[in-house]
């Protein structure tokens, strides 16, 4: 599949992220990263073995879209900037400083000197330009990176260590985009390789670890980069990483991952579900959890479908979903019911819990008023047609099916017949492009509220087939505003319009748990929900 045209890229990028699962750090109990009180002084050396549940088949950070792969790929490359997960502030990394034009169309980055890639080549403004110019050629797997660069007019080398990126229109989101793994900077030799060569292990980065071996569906092995000395301003350790090696083992079975952590065969595991929490509660493991930022898990309606063009039907579905029951039954302990279309960890989130209350009587009233009458089987009909909704979903997370089975039961109680349609993850993009769906179950992760524009603007790909409305204006204006207060107001307006018009039915904030051995300290996450292992040590 070829890359979509630029006018669609930002939207496409966000929706590609629907098939990923994501995490951001908060520790159960005290401290972060699995550190125990009195752990002692940090020490260098050792191997961290991390069991992940799947392999996306590509270790190139610019192409990786699944967190299970991003856990390892993030360690290979550095980014121009970093983002504080607590405040959302953008801080220096490869760029020591930057300038943003008053109209948010031009971003000038002043690079650090002395940075080298693992092949010995130097970081220069030309290398950054080469990376950004090459992103559109990555194809289908590179849509996250392409989306962040959508609308670029030019990338210009001003001097060996100064590069300017100019957009055709105001683009306030771009500074945050430069902190992501998707825009991680690779060496010129890496940029020149084909996307397939990079996927299979041909990535050359400047990061704190170097890719040593990739065996698809089995393991990814990284080694410490000797001489590394240009880490993010957020990191506590200067210079090289503590750990000598990182080994990511692909272990699809949750019970096997849990057993491996209990026995000490592995040091950390991904995707700890509710069923495995008790087994890890013996004091030797820390469960780390946080809701990931961005658009919450929910039902993305095809608003052009005859049934779903009626706002009363969409709003009835919104009132009929018991979010607390779903969060408390299916998902890991501590998972929050959605209180907006954005998760509460997203910058400029607005609490709309009152609009997302479970009020089945209101759902029934709306459907009654819209002419949908309850039949003998409990399902409503109108004009001889049943009130039937097909929800398309993809098996990329173990919680998807049980969550949707609860939604199915809850909607049946108010007279809506829900049919669940499972497709393979590889069919996801084609489904969205074709519009052949009533509703799609998913989420979109990003630590910037511009994810709303990517997901809901009719001026981009508009996969949810929304009608043009005042929402477009709010989304366009927030993207152009560098005034924090004004942008916050516009983002709040956009959230209210999406929720109250029920263009999307938010259900639950995705929270992924990691299990981390107590001997592992400072296994940290960045603001975009990916693990950062430079400061991690074992002792």
N, C-alpha and C positions, 0 to 999 in steps of 0.2 A: 504494500500500500504506500502510495506517495504522500508526502507531506501536504497538508491543506494549505490553501492560499493564505497570505498574511492576514487578510481581513477576518479570517475565521480562527486564526491560530490561538489567540488568547482564550477564547471560549473552549476550543478543542483541548488545549492544555489542561484546563481545569477539569474537564470531564474525563480526560484520561486518568486523572488522579482518583476518580471514583472507584477504580479497581484496586486501589492500594489500601492497606491498613497502616495506621500511623500511631506514634506514641510521642509523648513529651513527658519530662520527668516531674514526678513528685513522689517522695518516698513515703511508704507506710511507716508511721512512727517518726523517729527523729533522723535528722541528717539527710544527706543525698548520696546517691551512687553506691549504696550498700555499705557505707562506712559504719563501723561500730565504734561506740565510745571507747576511748583509750586505745585506739588502733595503733598508735605509735607513729614514728616518723616514716614518711613515704620512702620507698626504696625502688631502685631500678632492677630490671631483669624479669625473667619469667615469660610464660606463654599464657595468654587468655584464650580459653576454648569456649566458643559461643555457639549454642545449638539454635538454629533458625528453622522455621517450618517449611520453607520453600525456596526455590531458586528461579528467578525470572529469566535465566538464560542469557544475561548480559551484565558484565561487570563495569561497563563504562558509566561513570557518574552522570554524564550529560544525557544518557539514554535511559538509565534505570528509573523505573516508576514504582517499584514495589519496595516497601520498607525493609523486607527481609533481605533484599540485595543491597539496598542503600546503607544498611548498617555497616557493611564492609566497604562499599564503594566510596562512601564519604571520607574515609581515612586516607584515600589516595591523593585527593586534590585539595588545594586551598581555594578560597574564594576572595574576591576583591574586598568584601566586607563581611562582618558577622552581625548577628542580631541577639541582643540580650533576651533570654526567654522570660525573664521576670518583668522587664519594663518595655520590651519591644524596640528599644533604642538600637540604632545602627552604629557599629563601632569599627575601627580599623582592623584590617587583616593584611592582605597583600597591598591594598591601597592604604597609605598612611594618612591621606586626607582626600577630600573631594569638594567640588563646587557644583551647585545646582542652580540653573538659571531661574529667574523669578517666575517664568511661565512654565516651569517644569518640563521643558522640551530638551534641555541640554545638560549632560552630566559629565563633568571632567574629573578624572581620577589621577591622583599623583601617587605613583607606585613606589614601594620600598626598593632600595638598592640592595644588591647582594643576594637576591633570591635566585636559587637554581632548581632545575628539575632533576629528577633522578638519573637522567642521561647526561647530566653535566651542563646542559644548555642554560642560558640565563633568561630570567623573566624580563621582558621589555614591553613597551607599549605596542610594538608590532605583533608580539605574540598574543596579546589580548585582542587586538583587532582581528588577527587570524582566527582566533577561537570564535568570536562573535560573528564573523563573516561566514564561518563554516557551519554554524548551527542549523540554518535552514536546509542544509544538505543531508542532515541526519536521517530524515525520513520519519516513518511512523513512530519509531521508538523515541525520537527526540522532541516530541511535541510539548513536553513541559518546558524545556529550554527555549524552544521556538516561540512559545506563547509569551514568555517574559520579554522577548526581543521583538515582539510583533509591533510593526509600525516604525521600525528603525529607518531613519533617512540616511544616516552615514555613521561610520566609526572612523575617527581620524587620529593619526599619530601626530601629536604636537611637538614632542621631543622624545628622546629614548625612554623616558620614564613618565610620560604624560599622554593620556589617551582620552579623547572626547567622543561620547556617544550622543547623537542627536536624533530626536524623534520627530515625526511629522506632526504629531499632536501632543498636548500635555499628557504626561505619563508619570504621575507621582509614585506609582507602585514600583518603578524600576530600581530604586535604591535598595529596597528590601529584596528584590529579585536577585541582586548581585551577591546576597548572602547565602543563597541556596546552593545545594550540591549540583543542581542542574546547570548552573552557570559557573561551576568550578573550572579553573583555568588549567589547561593541559599544554604540554610542550609542543612546539611546532611539528616535531616528528610524529607525535600522536595525532595532531590535527590532520595531517596529510594521509593518515590511514583511512581505509574504508570503514563505514559504521560497523560492518560485520567483523572486521579485524579488531576493532576496539572492543566490541562485545565479547569476543572470545579471549581477551586478555592482553590486548596490545595497548593498554592505557599507560601513558607516561605523565605523572603528575609531580607537583612540588610538595605534596602533603607529608605528614609525619610518618607515614608508612608507605611501603612499596609493595606492589602486587608481585608475588613470587610464583604462585601456582593457582590455576583455576581448573577444577574438574567438575564439569556441569552436572548438577543435581547431586553432587557429593560434597565438595568442600571448596573453600576459598582461603588461601594462605597468604598472609602479609608479613613483612619484616620491617623492623624499625629503620627509618631513614637516618643514616649516620650524618652528623653535621647539621641537622635541621635546626634553624634558629630564626624563624619568622612566623611564629604562631599568632593566633587571634589575640586581640587585646583582652578577651574575656578569660583566657586560660590562666590558671594559677602557676603552672610550671613554665619556665622559660627554656628554650633550647629543645633538645631531643625528648621524645616520649619516654616514659618509664619502661614500658613493656618491650621485650625483644621481639615477640611474635604474636600474631593474632591468627587463630584458626576458627573459621566459621564452618560448622558442620551442618549439612542439610538433613534434618530429622523430622519428617512429616508428622509422625505420631506424637500427639501431645503427651500421652502417658510415658512414652519412651524418653522424651525430653525431660519430663519431671523426674523420672527415675535416674536419669543420668546426672541431674543436678543434685539429687539426694545422695547419690553414691560418690560424688566428687569426680565423676568422669568428665563433666563439663563444669564451667564456672558461671555461666549465665545462659538463660533460655528466653526465647521470645514467646509471645502469645500464650500466656498463662490464663486459662479459662477458669470460670467459677468452679467447675468440677475438680480442678486440680489444686485449688487454693488450700484446702485443708491439709493435703499431703505435704505442703511446703511450709506449714506453720510451726515447725518444731524448733525454731530459733536459730537454725544454721543458714537460713535464707532470708533475704529482704525482698519483699514484693514492691516494685516501683511502678507507680501509675499516675497518669494524668490524662484528662480529656485532651484530644488533639485539636488544634485550632482549625478554623475553616467552617465549611458548610456541614452541618450535622447529618447523621444518617436519617433518611426520610424517603418519602415517596415523591419522586420528580414527575409531575404530571405532564402529559402531552396535552397542552391547553387548547390544541386545535381539534381534538377528538370531539365529535358531537356531544357525547355524554359530559365531557369535562369542560366544554365551553361555558357551561352553566356554573357560575360562581357559587350558587346555593349548594350544588352537589359537592363541589370541592370543599366548601366550608363545612358541610355536614360530615364529610370524611375526617376533617381536622378535629371536629368536636367528638367524634366517635372513637378516637384512638386513646387508649389508656396508657400513656407514656410511662407512668410510674411502674405499672405492672410489668411492662416489657423490660425496662431498665433493671428492675429488681429480680426478675425471674431468669432472664436469658444471659445477661451480660455480667462481667466481673464485678465483685463487690466495689461499691463506691461509684459505679457508673451513674451519671446524671441523666434524668429525662431532659429532653430538649426544652429550652426556655426561649429560644429564638431560632431563626434559620442559621445563625452563627453560634458556635460553641462559646462558652463563657471565657475561654482562654484566648479568644481572638481579640486583637486590638480593636477598640470602638464597638465592642459587643453591647447590645441593648437588651435588658431583661423584658421579655414579652410573655412571661409565664401566664398572666391572666388571659391572654389571647389563645393560649394553648392548653387551657383547662379541659379536663375530661367531663363533658356534659352531654351524655347520650340523649337526654330529653330534647336538648337544643338541636341535635343532629336530626332526630325524628321530626321535629317541628319544621325544620328547613326543607326536608324531603317531602313532607306532607304539602307544604305551601307550593313546592315546585311541581306538584301533581303526581308524585310517585306513591302509589297505593300498595299496601302490604298484601301479598297473595297468600294462598293457603299453605304454601311451603315456607312462609316467612320472608321470602324475597320480594322486594317491591317491583312493580311493573308500571309502565306508562306507554300508552299507544301500542300495546301488545308486545313490548320489548322489556326484558328483564333488566334490572339495575345491576349489570355485571361489569366488573373491572378486572382486567388482566394485569398483574404485576410481574414484570420481568426482573429476574435477579441472576446473579452470577456467583459461583461457589468459590469466592476468594477469601471468605472468612467463615469460620464455623458457626458464628452467631446468626448468619443471614437467614437460614431456613427456619429455625425455631422462632426468631423474632417475627418473621412474616406469617408464620402459622398463628401466632397470637393476634397479629393485625387482622388476619382472615377471620378469626373467631369474633373479635370485637366489632368488626364491620358487619358481620352477619347478624349480630344482635340488633342492629338498627335497620336491617333489610337490604344490605349491600352484599352481593355475591362476589367474592374475590377468587379469581383463578390464579394460581402461582405458576409461572412459566420459567423454568431454569434453562439458561443457555450457558455455553462454555465462555470462559473469560475472553478467548480469542474472537468471539462474536460481538463483543461489547461495542467496539467502535462502529462496526457496520450497522448495528441496531440503532444507535443514536443518529447516525447519518441518515438512515432510511426513514426514521420517524415511525417505524412499525412497532409501536408500543402504546399502551394506555398510560402506564406508569413504570418507572424504573427505580429500583431500590439501590441506594448508594450514598456515598459521602464524598466530599472534596476537601483535601487538607491544604491549608496555607496559612501562615501567620501574618496575613495582611487582609484587611477587609475588601480589597479590590477583587477578591475571589467572587464577590457578589456580582460584579460587572462581568467577569469572565463567565459566570454561570447563568445570568439572567438578563443581560442586555440584548435587546432585539437587534442591535447594530452589529453584533458579532454573529457567531454561528447559530445561536438561538435554537438549540436542539429541543428545548421544552416548548417551542412554538408559542411563546407568549405574544400577546397583542402589543403593539406600540402603546405606550402610556407614560404617565408622569414618572414612572420608575426609571425609564431611560434617562431622563433629565438628571435625576438624583445620582444615578450611577456614573454618568458622564462627567458631571460637575465634581464629584468627589475625586475622580481620577485626575482632575486638573488642579486640585487645590493643595497648596503647601501650607495653608493655614490649618493648624491642628484642630482648633475648635470648630471651624467651619466644616472641615472634612468629617469630624465626628457627628455633627448635626445631620449632614447629608447621608452618612452611612446609617444613622438611626432611622432616618426617614425611609431609606430603602428597605431596611429590615421590616418596618411596620407595613409597608406596602406589600411586600412579598408574603408576610404571614397573614395579614387581614384579608387579602384577596385570595389567599390559599393557592397561589401559583405553585407552591411546594408545600408538602405536609411534613414539617419537622417531627422526628420521633425520639431520637436518643443521641446523646453525645458519644462518639466512639471513644472508648478508653481501652488502651491495650496495656496489659501488665507484662512486665519483665520479672523473671525470677533471677536474683543475683546472690551468689554465695557471699557470706559475711566476710570472707577473706579478701574479697574484691572491694576496692575503695575508689570512690569518685568515678564511677561509670556514669557519665553525664550525657545529657541530651541537649541539642540546640533548639532554637525557637521554632524551627520548621519540623520538629518532631523526629529528628534522626540522632542516633547515638554518636557521641564524640568521645574518642578513646585516648586522646593525647595525655590527659591528666590522670588516667586510670592506672592503678598499681595493685599488686597482689602481695599480701603479707599477713 
